[in-house]
Amino acid sequence: MKLRIAGLVPDSIVDGRGIRLTVFVQGCPHHCPGCHNPQTHDFEGGTWDDTDRIFEAFRQNPLLRGITFSGGEPFCQPKPLKALADLVHGVGKDVTVYTGWTLEALEAMHDPDVDALLGACDVLVDGPFLEAQKNLDLPFRGSENQRLIDMNKTRETGRVTLLDLG
């Protein structure tokens, strides 16, 4: 399946727990002031890649804990990312997704493709980057408003459960 990407980082340690392959998708409607990746905003930028090729690159590194979808806005391309997430889960690894929307806003979309990608997330980092709340001491996020949501526990309990990093 085809996916428009801005680039890949094969061994990131800043985009979630453990060593991760990070997929930076191309295209973002949020345009957050102070965004760390403004080059990913243009929906016509980047290059096309194939989810199977990205998965093969993922499989080449046995040290990876999982894959991270960042951006850009991953929920603008939910179908190919869900397919890629399924492949990653198939080899027992985890999936982290960054989004400028909140979990509640994503759920309110009532979009089956968005819901499917949400269902494939192990960790969701949600909320727009807010420059006024920028904090470089936060693990895996850039501003105080953003949440690290443990999606497995959230689905289990029916309420938003933040990730325990301890």
C-alpha angles and dihedrals in degrees: 000000000000123000130181108229138179091206150301132255107203099200113021122168096180101059099070140320118330127351110328143180105233121206113201106202121209121240131047131184095194102072092190111199108249093021113174091220108038090152087071095061099085109089090205094051131087125041137282117254135174124248092220091054091049090049091051089053088050092052092053092072113063090185094069116112092194150311130282126207112206134151150071096000115314094197089065087069103034100148100060092039091052089052090051092046090053091054091050092048088049090067093046099258130128136247127222120187128193119205137174089216123078120246089249092053091049092050091048090058089074088206113153092212093050089046091051092053090046087053090055095051119104092181126020121195102198140185135052121287106258112200091203088059097043112146120173091192094069116104114245098348140072108219137040095243094060117098131211100217122195096218095188092057091040090056091044096050100031092232132088108273119190119224115263107226093179 
